[in-house]
């Protein structure tokens, strides 16, 4: 599993985690640690958008397989590779 950082771009999202649920508004961040159950849903009546940044250890170490890279839609150029 891997850590996830959420940035709320529009509206609000409700982050469900083992301790309950937390509403995160536009501009807010939520950190979801690896190996914990979690979920994200719209936190209000308006449309919401968020960006999820996944921290994959094997990508950071440079040992990710092509399958892992494709599954997570990671571009090699973003890691400083040609």
N, C-alpha and C positions, 0 to 999 in steps of 0.2 A: 504494500500500500504506500501512499505518499501524502505529504502535506499539501494543503490547498489554501490559497489566499484568494478571497473574493473581494472585488471592488464593485460597489453598487454604482452604476452609471446613471440610472434613471429610476424614479419611484422608490420603492422600498422592498426588501426581501426579508422573509422570515427564515432564519437559520435554525434548524432543528438539530439538537445535539444531546448527548446523554444527560446533561443537566437541565434540559427543558427546551425553550425556544427563545430566540432573541431577534427583535426586529432591527434591521440595519437600513438606515436611510441613505439617500443619494450622497455620494462622496465618502461613505463609510466603508470600513474594511472589516472583514471577519477572517480569522485564522482557524482552519479546521485541521487538527493534527492527524498524522497518519494513524491508521489502525483504530479509528474511532468511528462509530456509526454516525452519520449526519445526513441532512437533507436540506434542500433550499426550495422555497416556494414563494410565490408572489405575496408580499406583505401588506397589500392594500387593494383598493378598488381600481386604481390606475395601472397602466402597463408598467412593468419593471424590466430593467435590463441589468445584467451583471457580467463581469469578466472574471473567469476562474483561471487562476494561474496555478498549475500543478508543478510541484517540485519533485522530479523523478531522480533518485540517487544515481541510477545508471547513466542518465544523460549528463549529469554534473561531472561524473567520473570519466565520461567519454567511452563507456563500455556498452552503450545501448545498441541493441540489434536493429537491423533494418525494420523488422516487424514492429518493435516497440516504437521506433521513430514514426512509422506510418500510422500505427494505432492512435497515437497522440497528436498526429499532424504536426510534428516538429520538423522544422527546416534545418538542415545541417548548417547552412550559412549563419544561422542565429547563434551557433556555438563557436563561431570563429573558424569554421571549416569551409573549404571551397565548395 
